Amino acid sequence: MSCENKIKTNNISCTVSVNDTNISTQSEYCPNSENMFENMLSSLVKEEVLGLDSDDDDEGYCVITSDGVKFILTKEEILFSKLLESANNDDSKKDDIPLPSVHSDIMSQILVFMKYHSKNPIPENNSPDKLISCSFEENIKCSWDVEFIENTIMKNPETAKENLYSLIRAANYMDIQPLLQLGCTKVASMIKGKSLDAIKDIISTEKPYVREVE
């Protein structure tokens, strides 16, 4: 599965192309609550991974990541992913759904996103088609989503960009459009207003993520 997200900024037209294994960006110059997330991830390990032998398994849908870890999802959580939704029906509910392109580290973070938004609906037009600012926070309506990307996915500067790209690839593979658009908006906000040479360094995973200082 592949897709292309194009987000315009004032100075740069950024096209983020995603397929199951790679992420590429094409930029064309146009002249004209940290503890909360850690606790949620910790509870996921206990509830979704270690608790697979509980009697509640029959109530959920089991997915298996590329490294063999099982996660139990509710019907509400399944609906975020068009891939998982289409793979499930009443007859296949007890069958494990393989996710060969998604690692458990990323799946646990995706599940945090699913669990939160299954109870807190994503605002309409949460991610813009055209950036209004180089500040990621100013472009996203849901403040929880901003914290999720900045302080969970990109918490460690050394692995921040690779984690973000892995999240985008997984969201694309699982067809979770709100999460895919959220990740692509983060990439676009990182390069907004930057020169082409600067963009190469910004998107490179060989260089640590440098958080913008307001």
C-alpha positions, 0 to 999 in steps of 0.5 A, a space after each residue: 500500500 502506498 500513498 502521497 500526502 501533499 501539504 503546502 506551506 508559505 514557502 515550501 510545497 512538501 509532498 510526503 510519499 509513503 509506501 510500506 517500507 520507505 518514506 520520501 519527501 519532495 520539496 519544491 520552493 514556492 516564491 509566492 504530559 509526558 508521565 501520562 503517556 508513559 503510564 498509558 504505555 505501561 498499562 498497555 504492556 500489562 493489559 494487552 500483551 501480558 494479559 492475553 490469557 485472560 477470559 476477556 480475550 473473546 471480547 476483542 480482536 487479536 493482531 500479531 506484529 512483525 516481531 510476534 507480539 499479540 495485541 487485543 483491540 476492541 471493536 471501537 479501536 479496530 474501526 480506526 484502521 480500514 485494514 483491520 476493519 476489512 479483515 474482520 467480520 463475525 466469522 473471523 473475529 477469533 482469528 489472529 490478524 498478522 501485521 508483518 509491516 508493524 513492529 510491536 514498539 510502534 503498535 503499542 503507540 498506535 494503540 495509545 492513539 486508538 484508545 484515547 480517540 475511541 473515547 475522545 473523538 478527533 476534531 474535524 479537520 484536525 490536520 490542515 491541508 495548508 500549514 498556517 505556521 511552522 509550529 506543529 502545535 498551531 497547526 493541530 486542533 487537538 492538543 493531545 495529538 501534539 503531545 503524543 507526537 512531540 513527547 511520546 513518538 519524538 521524545 528521544 532526539 536520537 531516535 525521534 525522526 526514525 520513530 516518526 517515520 515508522 509511525 507514518 509507515 505503519 499508519 499508511 500500512 494499516 490505513 489509519 488516515 487521521 494518524 497518517 495525516 498527523 505524522 505528515 503534518 509534523 514532517 511538513 511543519 519541520 521543513 516549513 520556511 527552510 532552504 532545500 539544503 536545510 531540509 536535507 539535514 532536517 529529514 535525515 535520520 542520521 542527524 538528531 532531531 532538534 526541537 524548535 525553540 519558540 
